[in-house]
Amino acid sequence: MKRVIILAFVCFANLALSQDLIFPYQYGWNILSEGDELKFKLEVRDSISPRLFRLEGIGSTGIQFDTLGNFFWQPGFDLVDRLEKQKDFNVIFEVLMKDGRKARTAITFTVLHKNRPPVIEELPVVYVKMASSNSYQIPAEYVKDMDGDPITFKPVQEKMPQGAHLSSLGLFTWTPSKSQFYALRDNPLTVEFIVEDQPAKATSLGKLKIAQTQMDLPPEIFLVPNDSIITVSESDVVNLKMYVSDPNGDDNIAQVGFVCSDPQVPKESFKENTKVQSEFIWRPGYEFVEETDTTKKVDFIFFAIDNANNRTQRKVRVIVRDAENIEEKDKLTYIKYRNSLTQAKGLIDILDDNHETLSKAYKKAKRGKKNRALINASLGATTGLSPVILPTDPSKVVSAIGGTTVLTLGTLEATELLGKSKNDILEKMKVNVEIRNQLQVAGDNFARKYALKTSRRNQEFDIDRDKLLPIINNQKLVVLELDASKPSYRNYSNKELKKTFPDFSEE
């Protein structure tokens, strides 16, 4: 049954100027299962009305989101593989306010795998022959599990004819008697059975119509997929379903398993669910292929042995390609992404401090005409010049000048004569603002363009990162005469980086 999730919101009476996005308040609201519906209306806590809402990173998820903030998503059943159990999807919600401001919030949705029962289509009629052993294998194309789970068959005993048997593999066997055969001529028989998936045990009811004729299925091993050569990457999962059929019945199967040419493949990769149904699950891993090689070939032989020691086998060759470790690459690119913005913020902070210093110097220079003066001292009439012998030491003689001295105090009329030039300060302030604005714009664009890890996997990432370096190392910085003793940048927190670059992503 499909489950619908309708989420309520908590509204706050807050007329502050911050435009925070309001998401559902329930714990785990962003965790849902395949097939469930999630819908809500995105709100913003602000005194100004929003102009429009946007959503980035939806890709092929099937998310519906309009400019009014209405969100609807019913994750498809093909989003999460049965072996993964759950999968994360990263998106960024953005609101543009009418006054030009905007806010962005990254949300991670976790989609859980939901098991579905097998689907049974209408089966073709089974034709049997009188007094003969008749076997019919229920075709796999008519009985499917949409999640790709292994399936087993179980008979409904009260609906089975006398002497009939349905194996867990779906093999129907029956040797009708003469009376049973004649009864089929006018009244075909309907046999009901149950299909159960593994390991969730979800069931569906199927029907098999029996009429007069014969079908036979020779014993063999069935592999799904039925390929003799399989090519995968190191990060892929090799998943083979093995079905064993025996003409003497399922109880006659003594052993099933596999042998491999490479000892690195663990024996635990092969799991026997029942005597007739097994599954092989194996992920090579990024260290499986040597660095000097591009591929590696591994041969598998899957076998089945019955009680009479009769052996049946199937050979499969798996070609493993060398693959790039995406997780490690994402970690490395994020470090580059964060370091570039850290350097940009460090220089912005230095320029802000320098601008404040220049502003104080400029105000001081403007007050120069009122507060600065020149002192001029000159000799007046000299009344005497004679040697003087110090009483303490007769050997030392100094000259003494007697008379009057004229002291002149004049007001300074040009600020350029003392202190710093007002024009030089203005020029430095202009260069400071120019570099700061250029760096802010480039940093905002870089933070927004590569906020998602998938965008940082493109070749353009390193190109745009190299374009940011010349701005950080602008040649005009020497004009500002910045203090070289101060560090160019420090280890900022994510909150500090997001304050300078609102589109900065923490993932």
C-alpha positions in Angstrom: 0.0 0.0 0.0 1.3 3.4 -1.0 2.1 5.6 2.0 1.5 9.4 1.7 3.6 11.7 3.9 2.1 15.2 4.4 4.3 17.4 6.5 3.3 20.3 8.7 5.4 23.4 9.3 6.1 25.6 12.4 5.7 29.2 11.6 7.6 31.8 13.6 6.5 35.5 14.0 9.9 36.9 13.2 10.3 40.1 11.2 14.1 40.0 11.2 15.9 40.8 8.0 17.4 37.3 7.7 15.6 35.1 5.0 16.0 31.7 6.6 14.3 28.8 4.8 11.7 26.9 6.9 11.6 23.2 6.4 9.4 20.6 8.0 10.0 20.2 11.8 9.5 16.5 12.2 12.5 14.4 13.0 13.5 12.3 9.9 11.3 14.2 7.6 13.9 13.9 4.9 14.0 10.1 5.1 11.5 8.3 3.0 11.0 4.9 1.3 10.6 4.2 -2.4 7.0 4.8 -3.5 6.2 7.1 -0.6 5.0 10.6 -1.3 6.6 13.6 0.3 5.1 17.1 -0.2 5.4 20.4 1.6 5.5 24.1 0.9 8.8 25.8 1.5 8.5 29.0 3.5 10.9 31.8 4.3 11.2 33.6 7.6 11.5 37.3 6.6 9.7 40.6 6.5 10.1 40.8 2.8 8.1 38.5 0.5 10.1 36.0 -1.6 10.2 36.5 -5.3 10.8 32.9 -6.4 12.2 29.6 -5.2 14.7 27.3 -7.0 16.1 23.8 -6.5 19.4 22.5 -7.7 20.7 19.0 -8.0 17.4 17.2 -8.7 18.8 15.4 -11.8 16.8 12.4 -12.7 15.3 11.9 -9.2 11.8 12.9 -10.3 11.5 15.7 -7.8 8.9 18.3 -8.6 9.5 21.8 -7.3 7.9 25.1 -8.6 8.8 28.7 -8.1 6.2 29.1 -5.3 8.0 26.6 -3.1 5.7 23.6 -3.6 7.7 20.4 -3.3 6.5 17.0 -4.3 8.4 13.8 -4.6 7.5 10.1 -5.0 10.7 8.3 -5.3 10.6 5.6 -8.0 11.3 2.0 -7.1 14.4 2.0 -9.3 16.3 4.7 -7.3 17.8 2.4 -4.6 19.3 -1.0 -5.5 18.2 -3.9 -3.3 21.8 -4.4 -2.2 22.4 -0.8 -1.3 19.3 -0.6 1.1 19.5 3.2 1.1 20.8 6.0 -1.0 21.5 9.7 -0.3 20.5 12.5 -2.7 21.9 16.0 -2.2 20.0 19.1 -3.4 20.2 22.8 -2.7 17.1 24.9 -2.0 17.4 28.6 -3.0 15.1 31.6 -2.4 15.4 34.9 -4.2 13.8 37.8 -2.2 12.1 40.8 -3.8 14.8 43.1 -2.5 17.5 41.1 -4.3 18.8 39.0 -1.3 18.9 35.3 -1.5 19.4 32.3 0.8 20.5 28.7 0.0 20.3 25.6 2.1 21.6 22.1 1.2 19.4 19.2 2.2 20.3 15.5 2.0 17.3 13.2 1.3 17.8 9.5 2.3 15.7 7.1 0.2 15.2 3.6 1.7 14.7 0.6 -0.5 11.2 -0.9 -0.3 10.6 -4.5 -1.1 7.7 -5.4 -3.4 6.1 -8.8 -3.8 6.7 -10.7 -7.0 4.5 -10.0 -10.0 2.8 -13.0 -11.7 1.4 -12.5 -15.2 -1.2 -14.8 -16.8 0.6 -18.1 -17.6 0.2 -20.1 -20.7 -1.7 -23.3 -20.6 0.2 -26.4 -19.6 -0.5 -29.5 -21.8 0.1 -32.9 -20.3 0.1 -36.5 -21.6 -1.8 -39.4 -20.0 0.2 -41.9 -17.9 3.4 -40.1 -18.6 5.6 -38.0 -16.3 5.0 -34.4 -17.3 7.2 -31.5 -16.3 6.7 -27.9 -16.8 9.0 -25.1 -15.7 7.1 -21.9 -15.0 8.8 -19.4 -17.4 10.8 -16.6 -15.7 9.4 -14.0 -18.1 6.0 -14.5 -16.6 7.1 -14.4 -12.9 9.2 -11.4 -12.0 10.4 -9.6 -8.9 10.6 -5.9 -9.7 13.3 -5.5 -7.1 15.5 -8.2 -8.6 15.1 -10.4 -5.5 15.6 -14.2 -5.8 12.2 -16.0 -5.8 11.0 -19.4 -4.7 7.8 -21.3 -5.4 5.4 -22.9 -2.9 2.4 -25.1 -3.8 -1.1 -24.6 -2.4 -1.7 -28.2 -1.3 -5.5 -28.1 -1.4 -5.4 -26.9 -5.0 -2.8 -29.4 -6.2 -4.1 -32.6 -8.1 -3.2 -35.9 -6.6 0.3 -36.9 -7.4 1.4 -33.4 -8.6 4.4 -31.6 -7.2 5.7 -28.1 -7.5 9.3 -27.5 -6.7 10.7 -24.4 -5.1 12.3 -23.6 -8.4 8.9 -23.5 -10.1 9.1 -26.9 -11.8 5.6 -28.5 -11.9 5.6 -32.3 -12.3 2.7 -34.6 -12.6 1.8 -38.0 -13.9 -1.9 -38.0 -14.4 -3.9 -41.2 -14.1 -6.3 -42.3 -16.8 -9.3 -40.9 -15.0 -7.6 -37.6 -14.2 -6.5 -37.2 -17.9 -10.1 -37.8 -19.2 -11.4 -35.2 -16.7 -9.1 -32.6 -18.2 -10.7 -33.0 -21.6 -13.9 -31.2 -20.6 -12.8 -29.4 -17.4 -9.2 -28.0 -17.5 -7.6 -28.0 -14.1 -6.4 -24.7 -12.3 -3.5 -25.1 -9.9 -2.7 -22.3 -7.5 0.8 -21.6 -6.2 2.6 -19.0 -4.1 5.7 -17.1 -5.3 7.9 -15.8 -2.4 10.9 -13.4 -2.8 14.1 -13.8 -0.7 15.0 -12.8 1.9 12.0 -10.5 2.6 9.4 -13.4 2.2 6.8 -11.2 0.3 4.3 -13.4 -1.5 2.0 -13.4 -4.5 -0.6 -15.9 -5.7 -0.4 -17.4 -9.1 -2.5 -19.8 -11.2 -1.5 -22.5 -13.6 -4.1 -23.9 -16.1 -3.6 -27.6 -16.9 -4.9 -29.2 -20.2 -4.0 -32.3 -22.3 -0.5 -32.3 -23.7 3.2 -32.6 -22.6 6.2 -30.3 -21.8 9.5 -31.4 -20.5 12.5 -29.5 -19.0 15.9 -31.1 -19.0 18.0 -30.7 -15.9 20.6 -27.9 -15.9 22.0 -24.9 -14.1 20.3 -21.6 -14.9 22.3 -18.4 -14.3 20.8 -14.9 -14.3 22.2 -13.1 -16.2 22.8 -15.9 -18.6 26.1 -14.5 -19.9 29.4 -16.4 -20.3 31.5 -13.1 -20.2 30.7 -10.3 -17.8 32.6 -7.0 -17.8 32.5 -4.8 -14.7 34.5 -2.0 -13.0 36.2 -2.4 -9.6 33.4 -0.4 -7.9 30.6 -2.5 -9.4 28.8 -5.5 -7.9 28.8 -8.8 -9.6 25.4 -10.4 -8.9 24.5 -13.8 -10.3 21.4 -15.8 -9.4 21.9 -19.6 -9.7 18.9 -21.9 -10.1 19.4 -25.6 -10.1 16.9 -28.1 -11.6 17.0 -31.9 -11.0 14.8 -34.4 -12.8 14.7 -36.6 -9.7 13.4 -33.7 -7.5 14.9 -31.1 -5.3 15.9 -33.5 -2.6 18.3 -35.2 -5.0 20.6 -32.2 -5.0 23.6 -32.9 -2.8 25.8 -29.8 -3.2 26.0 -26.5 -5.1 28.9 -24.1 -5.2 31.7 -22.5 -7.2 35.4 -22.5 -7.8 37.4 -19.5 -8.8 40.8 -18.9 -10.5 41.6 -16.0 -8.2 42.1 -16.6 -4.4 41.1 -13.0 -3.6 37.4 -13.8 -4.2 36.0 -14.8 -0.8 34.0 -18.0 -0.5 31.4 -16.1 1.4 30.4 -14.4 -1.8 28.3 -17.5 -2.6 25.1 -17.8 -0.5 22.8 -20.8 -0.7 19.2 -19.7 0.0 17.7 -23.1 -0.8 18.9 -26.3 -2.4 17.7 -25.1 -5.8 18.4 -21.4 -5.5 21.7 -19.6 -4.7 23.1 -16.2 -5.2 26.6 -14.9 -5.9 27.4 -11.3 -4.7 30.9 -9.9 -5.1 32.4 -6.4 -5.3 36.1 -6.5 -6.5 37.1 -3.3 -4.8 39.5 -0.5 -5.9 42.6 -2.6 -5.0 41.7 -5.7 -7.0 43.4 -4.6 -10.3 47.1 -3.8 -10.1 48.1 -0.2 -10.8 50.2 -1.4 -13.8 47.2 -3.2 -15.4 44.0 -1.9 -16.9 41.9 -5.1 -16.6 42.0 -8.4 -14.8 40.3 -11.6 -15.9 38.7 -14.0 -13.4 37.2 -17.4 -14.3 34.3 -18.9 -12.2 32.9 -22.4 -12.5 29.5 -22.8 -10.8 28.5 -26.5 -10.2 25.8 -28.7 -8.9 26.2 -32.3 -7.7 23.4 -34.7 -7.0 23.2 -37.8 -4.8 24.5 -40.0 -7.6 27.6 -37.8 -7.9 26.4 -36.5 -11.3 27.9 -33.1 -11.9 26.7 -30.1 -13.9 28.7 -26.9 -14.3 28.6 -23.5 -16.0 31.7 -21.4 -16.7 31.6 -17.6 -16.4 34.5 -15.2 -17.1 34.5 -11.8 -15.3 36.6 -9.0 -16.7 37.3 -6.4 -14.1 38.3 -2.9 -15.3 40.5 -0.6 -13.3 38.3 2.2 -11.8 38.9 5.5 -10.2 38.1 5.9 -6.6 35.3 8.4 -6.8 35.0 8.8 -3.0 38.7 9.6 -2.5 38.6 12.0 -5.5 35.6 13.8 -4.1 37.4 14.3 -0.8 40.5 15.7 -2.6 38.4 18.1 -4.8 36.5 19.3 -1.7 39.8 20.1 0.0 40.8 22.1 -3.1 37.4 23.8 -3.2 37.6 24.8 0.5 41.2 25.9 0.4 40.6 28.2 -2.6 37.7 29.9 -0.8 39.8 30.0 2.4 42.6 31.9 0.6 40.0 34.2 -1.0 38.4 35.0 2.4 41.8 35.5 4.0 42.7 38.2 1.5 39.2 39.8 1.8 39.6 40.1 5.6 43.1 41.7 5.1 41.7 44.1 2.5 38.9 45.0 4.9 41.3 45.8 7.7 43.6 47.7 5.3 40.6 49.8 4.0 39.8 50.7 7.6 43.4 51.8 8.2 43.4 53.9 5.0 40.2 55.5 5.9 41.6 56.7 9.3 44.8 57.9 7.5 42.7 59.8 5.0 40.6 61.6 7.7 43.9 62.5 9.5 45.3 63.9 6.3 42.2 66.0 5.7 42.7 67.7 9.1 46.3 68.7 8.3 45.7 72.4 7.3 44.1 73.1 10.7 46.3 71.2 13.1 49.8 71.3 11.6 52.3 74.3 11.9 56.0 75.1 11.3 58.4 76.4 14.0 61.2 78.7 12.8 63.9 79.7 15.3 66.6 82.3 14.4 69.3 84.2 16.2 68.7 87.8 17.2 71.4 90.3 18.3 74.5 88.5 19.7 75.8 90.2 22.8 78.9 88.2 23.5 81.2 85.3 22.6 83.9 84.3 25.1 85.4 81.1 26.3 84.1 79.7 29.5 86.1 77.5 31.9 84.0 74.9 33.8 84.7 75.1 37.5 84.8 71.4 37.8 87.4 70.8 35.1 89.8 73.6 34.1 91.1 71.7 31.1 87.7 71.8 29.4 86.7 75.0 27.7 83.4 75.8 25.9 82.1 78.7 24.0 79.0 80.6 25.3 76.8 82.8 23.2 74.8 85.5 24.8 72.0 87.6 23.3 68.4 87.2 22.1 66.7 84.5 19.9 63.6 85.0 17.7 61.1 82.1 17.5 58.5 82.1 14.7 55.4 79.8 14.6 53.8 79.7 11.2 50.8 77.7 10.1 51.3 74.9 7.5 49.3 75.5 4.4 50.0 72.3 2.3 49.2 68.9 3.7 51.7 67.3 1.3 54.6 69.0 3.2 54.1 66.9 6.4 52.6 63.4 6.8 51.1 61.3 4.0 49.6 62.6 0.8 45.9 62.7 0.6 45.9 61.8 -3.1 48.2 58.8 -2.4 45.8 57.5 0.2 42.8 57.9 -2.1 44.6 56.0 -4.8 45.4 53.1 -2.4 41.8 53.0 -1.2 40.6 52.8 -4.8 43.0 49.8 -5.5 41.9 48.2 -2.3 38.2 48.4 -3.1 38.8 47.2 -6.7 40.7 44.1 -5.7 38.2 43.3 -2.9 35.2 43.6 -5.2 36.8 41.5 -7.9 37.7 38.8 -5.4 34.2 38.8 -3.8 32.5 38.3 -7.2 34.9 35.6 -8.3 34.6 33.8 -4.9 30.8 33.9 -5.0 30.7 32.4 -8.5 33.2 29.7 -7.6 31.4 28.7 -4.4 28.0 28.6 -6.1 29.2 26.8 -9.3 30.9 24.0 -7.4 28.6 23.6 -4.4 27.7 20.1 -5.4 30.3 17.3 -5.4 29.1 16.1 -8.8 30.0 19.5 -10.4 33.5 19.3 -8.9 34.1 16.2 -10.9 34.2 18.1 -14.2 37.5 19.2 -15.8 36.3 22.8 -15.5 36.8 22.7 -11.8 40.6 22.9 -11.9 40.4 25.5 -14.8 38.2 27.8 -12.7 40.3 27.2 -9.7 43.4 28.4 -11.6 41.5 31.5 -12.7 40.9 32.4 -9.1 44.6 32.3 -8.1 45.6 35.4 -10.2 43.0 37.4 -8.4 44.2 36.3 -5.0 47.8 37.1 -6.1 46.9 40.4 -7.8 50.0 42.4 -8.8 48.5 45.6 -7.5 48.7 44.3 -3.9 52.2 45.7 -3.7 50.7 49.2 -4.0 48.8 48.7 -0.8 52.0 48.0 1.2 50.3 45.3 3.3 51.9 44.0 6.4 53.9 41.0 5.4 54.2 39.7 9.0 50.5 38.8 9.1 49.5 35.4 7.7 47.7 35.4 4.4 44.8 33.4 5.7 43.9 31.2 8.8 41.9 28.1 9.2 38.3 29.4 9.0 35.3 27.4 10.1 32.6 26.5 7.7 30.3 29.1 9.3 32.9 31.8 8.7 33.3 30.8 5.1 29.6 30.7 4.6 29.3 34.2 6.0 31.6 35.6 3.3 30.4 33.3 0.5 26.8 32.4 1.2 26.8 29.6 -1.5 29.7 27.7 0.1 28.9 24.0 0.5 30.0 21.9 3.5 29.9 18.7 1.5 
